[in-house]
Amino acid sequence: MILYNVTVKIDNAIKEDWLEWMRKTHIPDVMKTGFFTEHKFCKLIFPTEEDGTTTYAIQYFCSSMNELETYQKTVGRKLQAEHSERYKERFIAIRSLMEVM
């Protein structure tokens, strides 16, 4: 199993809008693609941020690297672009891949 982790540091001034959009739009859109079997939405509680931001991790689980690569080639870039356009320059995102053992 592959864990696709997206860590997002979001400006607190837009955090509530971002949380609502993530829960009601973005994460459901990602899950509707059918490439992922489950997801988890986490908030970083330590270390705390003192720069006016909050950090979250959205974890998506898929069955194989092939599934993830197909997602990225077909719809992943479009969904990332929607996020970037909506919250331009108000967030930092770091993506990582892990193998679940």
C-alpha positions in Angstrom: 0.0 0.0 0.0 1.2 3.5 -0.8 0.6 6.6 1.3 0.5 9.9 -0.5 1.0 12.6 2.1 0.3 16.2 1.4 1.5 18.5 4.2 0.0 22.0 3.9 1.0 25.1 6.0 -1.9 27.5 5.6 -2.2 31.2 6.5 -4.5 31.5 9.6 -6.4 34.4 8.0 -7.9 32.0 5.5 -7.8 28.8 7.5 -11.5 28.5 8.1 -12.3 28.9 4.4 -9.6 26.4 3.5 -10.8 23.8 6.0 -14.3 24.1 4.7 -13.2 23.9 1.0 -10.9 20.9 1.8 -13.7 19.0 3.6 -16.5 19.8 1.3 -14.8 20.0 -2.1 -11.2 19.1 -2.5 -10.9 15.9 -0.5 -14.2 14.5 -1.9 -13.1 15.4 -5.4 -9.8 13.5 -4.9 -11.6 10.5 -3.4 -14.2 10.4 -6.2 -11.4 9.7 -8.7 -11.4 6.1 -7.4 -7.6 5.9 -7.1 -7.5 6.0 -3.3 -9.1 3.6 -0.8 -9.2 5.9 2.2 -7.9 9.2 3.5 -7.0 10.9 6.8 -7.0 14.6 7.6 -4.7 15.6 10.4 -3.7 18.8 12.2 -0.1 19.2 13.4 -0.2 19.9 17.2 3.5 19.8 17.9 5.6 21.8 17.2 3.2 24.7 17.3 3.5 27.5 14.7 4.1 31.1 15.8 4.2 32.6 12.4 0.4 33.0 11.7 0.0 29.6 10.1 -1.3 26.2 10.9 0.0 22.9 9.4 -2.2 20.0 8.3 -1.4 16.7 6.7 -3.8 15.0 4.3 -3.0 11.3 3.8 -4.4 9.4 0.9 -3.9 5.6 0.6 -3.8 3.7 -2.7 -3.0 0.1 -3.6 0.1 0.6 -5.7 2.6 3.1 -7.2 1.0 2.4 -10.6 -2.3 3.7 -9.2 -0.7 6.8 -7.8 1.2 7.5 -11.1 -2.0 7.1 -13.1 -3.8 9.5 -10.7 -1.0 12.1 -11.0 -0.9 11.8 -14.8 -4.7 12.0 -15.3 -6.3 14.2 -12.7 -3.8 15.0 -9.9 -2.3 18.0 -11.6 -5.7 19.5 -12.3 -6.8 19.1 -8.7 -3.5 20.6 -7.4 -3.9 23.6 -9.8 -7.4 24.2 -8.5 -6.0 24.4 -4.9 -3.1 26.6 -6.0 -5.4 29.0 -7.9 -7.8 29.3 -5.0 -5.2 29.9 -2.3 -2.3 31.4 -4.2 0.7 32.4 -2.1 -1.2 31.8 1.1 0.1 28.2 1.7 3.1 26.0 1.3 2.5 22.3 0.3 5.0 19.5 0.6 4.2 16.1 -1.0 5.8 12.9 0.0 5.3 9.2 -0.7 5.6 6.3 1.7 5.2 2.6 1.6 2.9 1.3 4.3 4.7 -1.8 5.9 
